[in-house]
């Protein structure tokens, strides 16, 4: 199976830079590594390949994340969650043509919140982690369904 880690990393970094105005760092500090989870979203894709992309934001950055995208959200958790959902959707939508080919047709399902259950998730096909700001982190995982 092809390693999609570099492609996932490139798409994630570009999305964080252009949509969220973050400068993702490849090196994750101990503080960033220990950051608690703010929220996790998943977007399911179907087409020549099926699976999901999962984005987990950590370190208390959800309000800043949403404000960078939407302007002042005044502590509105639903707007913050919607911003995370949109980023997950954009990452998935930009990733699929790079993996499946420009001619491949994919259907993306609506983003869904994920409840983090340590140890319960299968190992992802690809995983990237970026440090954000001083104490935050984003983890992005690509899962393919078994064939």
C-alpha positions as MATLAB code, in Angstrom:
seq = 'XXXXXXXXXXXXXXXXXXXXXXXXXXXXXXXXXXXXXXXXXXXXXXXXXXXXXXXXXXXXXXXXXXXXXXXXXXXXXXXXXXXXXXXXXXXXXXXXXXXXXXXXXXXXXXXXXXXXXXXXXXXXXXXXXXXXXXXXXXXXXXXXXXX';
ca = [
       0.000    0.000    0.000;
       1.207    3.516   -0.787;
       2.363    5.736    2.080;
       0.149    8.826    2.044;
       1.773   10.554    5.019;
       3.655   13.195    3.004;
       0.565   14.088    0.960;
      -1.579   14.283    4.104;
       1.053   16.512    5.720;
       1.256   18.841    2.715;
      -2.532   19.230    2.461;
      -2.887   19.769    6.212;
      -0.099   22.358    6.418;
      -1.454   24.320    3.449;
      -4.989   24.281    4.872;
      -3.830   25.451    8.311;
      -1.763   28.240    6.764;
      -4.314   29.565    4.276;
      -7.618   28.943    6.024;
      -6.684   29.246    9.703;
      -3.632   31.543    9.570;
      -1.537   29.161   11.670;
       2.116   28.319   11.040;
       2.225   24.575   11.664;
       5.474   23.256   13.115;
       6.665   19.763   12.214;
       8.443   19.443   15.558;
       6.004   18.941   18.429;
       7.288   20.072   21.841;
       6.640   18.193   25.086;
       4.094   20.850   26.049;
       2.288   20.493   22.707;
       2.450   16.699   22.932;
       0.759   16.781   26.357;
      -2.024   19.145   25.228;
      -5.576   18.057   25.996;
      -8.103   17.525   23.228;
     -10.400   20.468   22.338;
     -12.405   18.678   19.684;
     -12.265   15.976   17.031;
     -14.107   15.862   13.700;
     -14.378   13.177   11.054;
     -15.354   13.326    7.383;
     -16.247   10.084    5.639;
     -15.412    9.692    1.942;
     -16.761    7.181   -0.569;
     -15.641    6.473   -4.115;
     -12.806    4.393   -5.569;
     -11.510    4.359   -1.983;
     -13.622    4.573    1.156;
     -12.664    5.702    4.615;
     -12.427    8.843    6.695;
     -10.225   11.773    7.607;
     -10.114   12.705   11.283;
      -8.830   16.030   12.638;
      -8.115   16.421   16.361;
      -7.311   19.890   17.739;
      -5.576   20.140   21.120;
      -4.283   22.712   23.578;
      -7.110   25.181   24.087;
      -6.806   26.556   20.558;
     -10.379   25.984   19.393;
     -11.512   29.590   20.089;
      -8.450   31.066   18.310;
      -8.813   28.537   15.493;
     -12.421   29.644   14.905;
     -11.668   33.364   15.302;
      -8.876   33.151   12.725;
     -11.348   31.659   10.247;
     -14.612   33.413   11.081;
     -13.769   36.556   12.993;
     -14.973   37.113   16.541;
     -17.128   34.136   17.517;
     -17.607   35.487   21.054;
     -17.181   32.138   22.824;
     -19.813   30.410   20.674;
     -18.850   26.729   20.933;
     -21.121   25.771   18.022;
     -19.293   28.208   15.726;
     -15.974   26.894   16.982;
     -17.050   23.323   16.287;
     -18.295   24.375   12.826;
     -14.871   25.866   12.070;
     -13.186   22.572   12.977;
     -15.732   20.724   10.830;
     -14.992   22.993    7.852;
     -11.236   22.485    8.156;
     -11.755   18.720    8.294;
     -13.937   18.914    5.190;
     -11.385   21.045    3.304;
      -8.510   18.712    4.184;
     -10.502   15.672    3.055;
     -11.744   17.381   -0.119;
      -8.244   18.462   -1.136;
      -6.662   15.128   -0.212;
      -8.919   12.779   -2.161;
      -7.990   13.934   -5.715;
      -4.294   13.678   -4.796;
      -4.717   10.115   -3.588;
      -7.425    8.831   -5.932;
      -6.450   10.808   -9.031;
      -7.937   13.934  -10.583;
     -10.580   11.942  -12.481;
     -11.783    9.973   -9.458;
     -15.174   10.960   -8.053;
     -15.613   10.991   -4.294;
     -18.619   11.744   -2.144;
     -17.812   13.474    1.135;
     -20.279   13.019    3.954;
     -21.082   15.795    6.429;
     -18.459   16.249    9.159;
     -19.285   14.470   12.394;
     -17.904   15.064   15.892;
     -15.875   12.187   17.288;
     -15.683   11.191   20.929;
     -12.049   10.370   21.679;
     -11.713    6.962   23.257;
      -8.021    6.260   23.932;
      -6.946    2.928   22.568;
     -10.292    2.250   20.868;
      -9.461    3.564   17.390;
      -7.729    1.404   14.792;
      -4.312    2.430   13.559;
      -4.588    5.055   10.811;
      -3.205    4.506    7.333;
      -1.440    7.870    7.672;
      -0.979   10.246   10.615;
       0.503   13.732   10.778;
       1.015   15.914   13.841;
       1.824   19.597   13.867;
       2.611   21.922   16.740;
       0.469   25.061   16.731;
       1.243   28.220   18.653;
       3.128   27.635   21.907;
       1.013   24.915   23.468;
      -1.336   23.510   20.833;
      -1.297   20.613   18.435;
      -3.306   19.212   15.567;
      -3.371   15.519   14.668;
      -4.753   14.475   11.299;
      -5.445   10.829   10.533;
      -6.383    9.072    7.318;
      -8.225    5.758    7.556;
      -9.119    3.462    4.673;
     -11.870    0.889    5.088;
     -10.717   -2.718    4.702;
     -11.337   -4.042    1.215;
];
